[in-house]
């Protein structure tokens, strides 16, 4: 029998441990266990099962090789979840660039909007919606489960996409764009938690997060092509109708995904046991989460992480900037390949997709480097997390700087258009490996609260992605393409020091983290609660 397990003869369901809050000769140990699990002393009523001193509880948990444990699901089932995550993220991120510079001339003609600052509003308002969504949806997914949040959000995303396709005015169109961004944001934060729920081994989890995150790059790359070609032939509304069809197909996969949050699965199992096999001894089945502090789940957690955790703060700054540069590049490519080289908007969008080649190469690089970083991290046990995830980010930072300079300095009429185009490949490689390395590092650091940590990153990158590109037209007019790229490269060079800083001081930063320390103590406390309770029951 595994440590922490007590087999019950009355039910075929896996592992359950009895925790009693009643006074008896053997009740002291159990009573202490309840106090530890709930975070409250005896007799304190906080609305949780542990507050009732007259009731006995049976804690339901997973047994070894339990098929209900997401870690034990088949690779086929996990792969289907990953496919669903990829499709939903493609939908969400396609929406961010589908109304970019390539489509704006058609929108301008339809709604009589003059060229200028308003040309970036469809993309910026979408990204502003991305700011609000993760703050709300990610922590809710840690309380109510992943599936309800994903299904609700995606249903509203489909409805908002339909609204944008039939918008009668410019301002109604912009409102729909904001709502699309808000309700399209859950996949970008919640599915990171879903992957962490299902893949327990670090290397495998990192690879799955890499595959999932690749969708966040590919989606924005394909949308300008759709807008440039389909919009030019069939009109801008057809662009959104095609996006709506794709979202409708993806919705089917979202509706059938299973719940992955272990706390929610155990909670449902406890309710099922209470209904189907009520105990005759007056005890009630309860999930471990029911006996823990409810204050752990709060809508303020992403903001708490963003304001008080140095790892999250620095990572957010770095990710936010490279994300905003990506959306600046959408506008800059239009200026380069349409403005300088005279290509059509559709061809300009097609050239932008070459970044995807770099993204794919970056995925292979990440996969190939896994054994190297595992060996490297084994040699530095006190900085294992840093050496497991961050070496690629340390390499990607300088590559990112060089690629931006390459694009800016070569975008001239006297230089062949292929020269700046080729620079997009190392740009895509650098963008991908920085993103994957930093996101994996944060996901590892915050465990079961990875959805909230990723939401904090998502909020800051969306704010930057919405606001900084607003200045791109004025920046290009004032500085030109070469100097604008040089400015972006200079800022990138400064922020490229972030992963190096983590490698050097990451262990000290994590040790000084109040949140990380609290999380570690709570985890030990809960594990100790079940261990002590089981030890007591075994003795009885």
C-alpha positions in Angstrom: 0.0 0.0 0.0 1.3 3.5 -0.9 2.0 6.0 1.8 -1.0 8.2 2.5 -3.6 5.5 1.4 -6.2 3.6 3.3 -8.2 1.0 1.4 -11.9 0.9 2.1 -13.8 -2.4 1.7 -17.2 -0.7 1.3 -16.4 0.8 -2.0 -14.5 0.0 -5.2 -13.3 3.6 -5.6 -9.7 4.3 -5.0 -7.9 5.6 -2.0 -9.8 7.2 0.8 -8.6 8.3 4.3 -10.8 9.0 7.2 -10.3 12.3 9.0 -12.4 12.8 12.2 -13.1 16.0 13.9 -15.0 14.4 16.8 -13.6 14.1 20.3 -12.5 10.6 21.2 -9.6 8.7 22.6 -8.1 8.7 19.2 -9.5 12.0 18.1 -6.6 14.3 19.0 -4.4 13.4 16.1 -7.3 13.6 13.7 -8.4 16.9 15.1 -5.0 18.4 14.6 -5.1 17.2 11.0 -8.3 19.0 10.4 -6.9 22.2 11.9 -3.9 22.0 9.6 -5.9 21.2 6.5 -8.4 24.0 7.0 -6.0 26.6 8.2 -8.3 27.4 11.1 -8.3 26.3 14.8 -10.9 24.0 16.3 -14.5 25.4 16.4 -13.9 28.1 13.8 -16.5 28.1 11.0 -15.2 29.3 7.7 -17.8 27.6 5.6 -15.7 24.5 4.8 -16.4 20.9 6.0 -13.6 21.2 8.5 -15.6 23.8 10.5 -18.2 21.3 11.6 -16.9 19.6 14.7 -19.8 17.1 14.9 -19.1 15.5 11.5 -16.6 12.9 10.4 -15.1 13.1 6.9 -13.5 10.6 4.6 -10.9 12.3 2.3 -11.0 11.0 -1.3 -7.7 10.9 -3.2 -6.1 9.2 -6.1 -4.6 5.7 -5.8 -1.5 4.5 -7.6 -2.3 4.1 -11.3 -5.8 5.6 -10.8 -7.3 6.0 -14.3 -9.1 9.2 -13.1 -5.8 10.9 -12.3 -4.9 13.1 -15.4 -1.2 12.0 -15.0 -2.3 8.5 -15.7 -4.4 9.2 -18.8 -3.3 7.5 -22.0 -1.1 9.4 -24.4 -3.9 9.3 -27.0 -6.2 11.1 -24.6 -3.6 13.7 -23.7 -2.7 14.2 -27.4 -6.4 15.0 -28.1 -6.3 17.6 -25.3 -3.2 19.1 -26.8 -4.9 19.2 -30.2 -7.8 21.0 -28.7 -5.5 23.4 -27.0 -3.7 24.1 -30.3 -6.9 24.7 -32.3 -8.4 27.1 -29.7 -5.1 29.0 -29.4 -5.0 29.3 -33.2 -8.5 30.8 -33.2 -7.6 33.2 -30.4 -4.3 34.4 -31.9 -5.6 34.6 -35.5 -8.1 37.1 -34.2 -5.4 39.4 -33.0 -4.0 40.2 -36.5 -7.0 39.4 -38.8 -7.9 43.1 -38.9 -4.4 44.3 -39.3 -3.0 46.8 -41.9 -3.7 44.5 -44.8 -7.5 44.6 -44.1 -7.8 48.2 -42.9 -8.2 49.8 -46.4 -11.4 47.7 -46.8 -12.7 48.6 -43.4 -11.9 52.3 -44.0 -13.9 52.2 -47.2 -16.9 50.5 -45.6 -17.1 52.6 -42.5 -15.6 55.9 -43.8 -12.7 55.8 -41.3 -9.7 58.0 -42.3 -6.2 56.5 -42.3 -4.1 57.3 -39.3 -4.1 56.2 -35.6 -7.5 54.5 -35.9 -6.0 51.9 -38.3 -4.5 50.0 -35.3 -7.6 50.1 -33.1 -9.1 46.7 -34.4 -5.9 44.9 -33.3 -5.3 47.1 -30.2 -8.8 46.7 -28.8 -8.6 42.9 -29.3 -5.4 42.9 -27.3 -6.9 45.1 -24.6 -9.5 42.4 -24.2 -6.6 39.9 -23.8 -5.6 42.1 -20.8 -8.8 41.6 -18.9 -9.6 38.0 -19.8 -6.6 36.2 -18.1 -7.0 38.1 -14.8 -10.6 36.9 -14.6 -10.6 33.5 -16.2 -7.3 31.9 -15.0 -7.9 32.1 -11.2 -11.5 31.0 -11.8 -10.2 27.9 -13.6 -8.3 27.1 -10.4 -11.5 27.2 -8.4 -14.3 26.0 -10.7 -12.3 23.8 -13.0 -10.7 24.2 -16.4 -13.6 23.0 -18.6 -16.4 25.3 -17.5 -14.2 28.4 -18.1 -12.9 27.2 -21.5 -16.4 26.3 -22.7 -18.1 29.5 -21.5 -15.3 31.7 -22.8 -15.1 30.0 -26.3 -18.9 30.1 -26.7 -18.8 33.8 -26.1 -15.8 34.1 -28.4 -17.8 32.5 -31.3 -20.7 34.8 -30.6 -18.5 37.9 -30.7 -16.8 36.8 -33.9 -20.3 36.5 -35.5 -21.1 40.0 -34.2 -17.9 41.4 -35.8 -18.9 39.8 -39.2 -22.2 41.6 -39.3 -21.3 44.9 -37.5 -23.2 47.8 -39.0 -20.9 50.6 -37.8 -17.2 51.2 -37.0 -17.9 51.5 -33.3 -20.0 48.4 -33.1 -17.2 46.6 -35.0 -14.6 47.8 -32.5 -16.8 46.7 -29.6 -17.1 43.2 -31.0 -13.3 43.2 -31.4 -12.9 44.0 -27.8 -15.3 41.3 -26.8 -13.5 38.8 -29.1 -10.2 39.5 -27.4 -11.8 39.2 -23.9 -13.5 35.9 -24.5 -10.7 34.6 -26.7 -8.1 34.9 -23.9 -8.9 31.8 -21.7 -7.1 29.3 -24.0 -3.9 31.4 -23.7 -3.8 31.1 -20.0 -6.0 28.2 -18.9 -4.7 25.6 -21.4 -1.2 26.2 -19.9 -2.7 24.9 -16.6 -4.4 22.0 -18.5 -1.1 20.9 -19.8 0.5 21.1 -16.4 -2.4 19.1 -15.0 -1.8 16.2 -17.4 2.0 16.1 -17.9 3.8 15.6 -14.6 7.3 14.9 -15.9 9.3 18.1 -16.5 10.8 17.4 -19.9 7.6 16.0 -21.3 5.6 18.9 -19.9 8.1 21.4 -21.4 7.8 19.8 -24.8 4.0 19.9 -24.7 4.0 23.5 -23.6 6.3 24.2 -26.5 4.0 22.6 -29.0 1.0 24.4 -27.6 2.8 27.8 -27.5 3.8 27.4 -31.2 0.1 27.9 -32.0 0.3 31.4 -30.5 2.9 32.2 -33.1 1.3 30.5 -36.1 -2.1 32.0 -35.6 -1.1 35.7 -36.0 1.1 34.8 -39.0 -1.7 33.2 -41.0 -4.4 35.9 -40.4 -2.8 38.7 -42.5 -2.7 36.3 -45.4 -6.4 35.6 -45.0 -7.1 39.3 -44.7 -5.0 40.2 -47.7 -6.2 37.6 -50.2 -9.7 36.7 -49.1 -10.6 40.3 -48.1 -9.3 41.6 -51.5 -11.4 39.1 -53.5 -14.6 38.5 -51.4 -14.7 41.5 -49.0 -13.8 42.0 -45.4 -16.9 40.4 -44.0 -16.0 37.0 -45.6 -12.7 37.1 -43.7 -14.7 37.1 -40.4 -17.2 34.5 -41.7 -14.3 32.1 -42.5 -12.9 32.8 -39.0 -16.4 32.1 -37.6 -16.5 28.7 -39.4 -13.1 27.7 -38.1 -14.2 28.8 -34.5 -17.4 26.7 -34.9 -15.5 23.6 -35.8 -13.1 24.2 -32.9 -16.0 24.6 -30.5 -16.9 21.0 -31.0 -13.5 19.9 -29.6 -13.8 22.3 -26.6 -17.2 20.9 -25.7 -16.0 17.3 -25.4 -12.7 17.8 -23.5 -12.7 16.3 -20.0 -12.0 18.2 -16.8 -8.3 18.0 -15.9 -8.0 19.9 -12.6 -7.3 17.2 -10.0 -9.0 19.1 -7.2 -12.2 19.3 -9.2 -12.1 15.7 -10.3 -11.7 14.6 -6.6 -14.5 16.9 -5.6 -16.9 15.3 -8.1 -15.8 11.9 -7.0 -16.6 12.7 -3.4 -20.1 14.0 -4.4 -20.7 10.8 -6.4 -19.7 8.6 -3.5 -22.0 10.5 -1.1 -24.8 10.1 -3.5 -24.3 6.5 -4.7 -22.7 4.9 -1.6 -23.6 6.8 1.5 -21.8 5.5 4.6 -23.8 4.1 7.5 -21.4 5.4 10.1 -22.4 9.1 9.6 -19.2 10.0 7.8 -19.2 12.0 4.6 -16.8 11.8 1.7 -14.9 15.1 1.0 -12.2 16.2 -1.5 -8.9 17.5 0.0 -9.7 20.9 -1.5 -12.8 21.1 0.6 -10.6 20.9 3.8 -8.2 23.6 2.7 -8.3 27.4 2.9 -10.7 28.8 0.4 -8.8 32.1 0.4 -6.1 30.4 -1.7 -8.4 30.9 -4.7 -8.8 34.5 -5.5 -9.3 36.7 -8.5 -6.4 38.9 -7.2 -3.8 36.2 -7.4 -2.5 37.1 -10.9 -2.1 40.7 -9.7 -0.5 39.6 -6.5 2.0 37.6 -8.5 2.5 40.5 -10.9 3.2 43.1 -8.2 5.1 41.0 -5.7 7.0 38.3 -7.5 10.4 39.3 -9.0 10.4 36.3 -11.3 7.0 37.2 -12.7 7.8 41.0 -12.9 11.0 40.6 -14.9 9.6 37.8 -17.1 6.5 39.9 -17.8 8.6 42.8 -18.9 10.7 40.7 -21.2 7.8 38.7 -22.7 5.6 41.9 -23.0 8.3 43.7 -25.1 9.1 40.9 -27.5 5.3 40.4 -27.9 4.7 44.0 -28.7 7.6 44.0 -31.2 5.9 41.1 -33.0 2.8 43.3 -33.5 4.9 46.2 -34.6 6.5 43.9 -37.1 3.0 43.3 -38.7 2.8 47.0 -39.4 6.5 47.3 -40.3 6.3 44.5 -42.9 3.5 46.3 -44.6 5.7 49.4 -44.7 8.7 47.4 -46.0 7.1 45.1 -48.6 4.2 47.3 -49.8 5.8 50.7 -49.2 9.4 50.0 -50.3 9.2 47.0 -52.6 5.7 47.5 -54.0 4.1 44.2 -53.3 0.4 43.7 -52.7 -1.1 43.5 -49.2 -1.7 39.8 -49.7 1.9 39.0 -50.7 3.1 41.2 -47.8 1.1 39.1 -45.4 2.4 35.9 -47.1 6.0 37.1 -46.5 5.2 37.7 -42.9 4.4 34.0 -42.5 8.1 33.2 -43.1 8.5 33.8 -39.4 6.7 30.5 -39.0 9.6 28.7 -40.5 11.8 30.1 -37.7 9.1 29.0 -35.2 9.2 25.4 -36.4 13.0 25.4 -36.4 12.9 26.8 -32.9 10.7 23.9 -31.8 13.2 21.4 -33.1 16.0 23.3 -31.3 14.1 23.2 -28.0 13.4 19.5 -28.4 17.0 18.7 -29.3 18.4 20.7 -26.4 16.3 18.9 -23.7 18.8 16.2 -22.9 21.6 18.8 -22.7 19.7 21.1 -20.3 18.7 18.0 -18.2 22.4 17.1 -17.8 23.3 20.7 -17.1 20.6 21.1 -14.4 21.8 17.9 -12.7 25.2 19.5 -12.3 23.7 22.6 -10.5 21.1 21.2 -8.0 20.6 24.6 -6.3 19.8 26.2 -9.6 18.1 23.3 -11.3 15.1 25.2 -12.5 17.3 27.9 -14.1 19.6 25.5 -15.9 16.8 23.3 -17.1 14.8 26.0 -18.8 16.8 29.2 -19.3 19.9 28.4 -21.4 17.9 28.7 -24.6 16.6 32.1 -23.5 20.1 33.2 -23.0 20.9 32.2 -26.6 17.7 33.6 -28.0 18.1 37.1 -26.6 21.2 38.1 -28.7 19.7 36.4 -31.8 16.5 38.5 -31.4 18.6 41.7 -31.3 20.6 40.8 -34.3 17.6 39.8 -36.4 15.8 43.1 -35.8 18.9 45.0 -36.8 19.2 42.8 -39.9 15.6 43.6 -40.9 15.9 47.3 -40.3 19.3 47.9 -41.9 18.6 45.8 -45.1 15.1 47.2 -45.8 16.2 49.7 -48.6 15.3 50.0 -52.3 18.9 49.3 -53.3 18.9 46.0 -51.4 17.0 42.9 -52.7 13.7 42.2 -50.9 15.0 38.7 -50.1 17.6 40.0 -47.7 15.2 41.5 -45.1 12.9 38.5 -45.7 15.6 36.0 -44.8 16.1 37.8 -41.5 12.6 36.8 -40.4 13.8 33.2 -40.0 16.3 33.9 -37.1 13.8 36.3 -35.7 11.2 33.5 -35.6 13.7 31.1 -34.0 14.7 33.7 -31.3 11.1 34.7 -30.6 10.0 31.1 -30.1 12.9 29.8 -27.9 12.7 32.9 -25.7 9.0 32.5 -25.3 9.1 28.7 -24.6 12.0 28.9 -22.1 10.6 31.8 -20.1 7.0 30.4 -19.9 8.3 26.9 -18.9 10.4 28.5 -16.2 7.4 30.4 -14.7 5.1 27.3 -15.0 7.7 25.2 -13.1 8.1 27.9 -10.5 4.4 28.2 -9.6 3.1 24.7 -10.0 -0.7 24.3 -9.4 -1.0 28.1 -9.7 0.7 28.2 -13.1 -2.5 29.4 -14.7 -2.5 32.5 -12.6 1.2 33.1 -13.2 0.7 32.7 -17.0 -2.3 35.0 -16.6 0.0 37.7 -15.1 2.3 37.3 -18.1 -0.6 37.3 -20.5 -2.0 40.5 -19.0 1.2 42.5 -19.3 2.1 41.3 -22.8 -1.4 42.2 -23.9 -1.2 45.6 -22.5 2.1 46.2 -24.2 0.8 44.6 -27.4 -2.2 46.9 -27.4 -0.4 50.1 -26.5 3.1 50.1 -28.0 2.0 49.4 -31.6 -0.1 52.5 -31.4 3.2 54.4 -31.8 4.6 52.5 -34.7 3.3 54.8 -37.5 4.6 57.9 -35.8 7.9 56.2 -35.0 8.3 55.1 -38.6 7.6 58.7 -39.8 9.9 60.3 -37.4 12.8 57.8 -37.4 12.4 55.7 -40.5 12.6 51.9 -40.6 16.3 51.5 -39.9 16.4 53.8 -36.8 13.1 52.4 -35.5 14.6 48.9 -35.7 17.8 50.1 -34.0 15.7 51.5 -31.1 13.8 48.3 -30.7 17.0 46.3 -30.9 18.6 48.4 -28.2 15.7 47.9 -25.8 15.8 44.2 -26.6 19.5 44.0 -25.7 18.8 45.4 -22.3 16.0 43.0 -21.6 18.0 40.1 -22.9 19.9 40.3 -19.6 16.8 38.9 -17.7 17.4 35.2 -18.2 21.1 35.7 -17.4 20.0 37.4 -14.2 17.9 34.5 -13.3 20.7 32.0 -13.9 23.0 34.0 -11.7 20.5 34.9 -8.9 17.4 32.9 -9.5 17.8 30.6 -6.5 18.2 33.7 -4.2 15.2 35.4 -5.8 13.0 32.3 -5.3 14.2 31.9 -1.8 13.2 35.5 -1.0 9.8 35.1 -2.6 7.1 35.3 0.0 4.5 33.7 -2.3 6.8 30.8 -3.2 7.7 30.2 0.5 4.0 30.3 1.4 3.1 27.9 -1.4 5.8 25.5 -0.4 4.8 25.5 3.2 1.1 25.0 2.3 2.0 22.0 0.1 4.1 20.5 2.9 1.3 21.1 5.4 -1.3 19.4 3.3 1.0 16.4 2.5 1.7 16.1 6.2 -2.0 16.3 7.1 -2.8 13.3 5.0 0.3 11.4 6.1 -0.4 12.0 9.8 -4.0 11.1 9.4 -3.2 7.9 7.6 -0.6 7.0 10.2 -3.2 7.5 12.9 -5.8 5.3 11.1 -3.3 2.6 10.5 -2.5 2.5 14.1 -6.2 2.3 15.0 
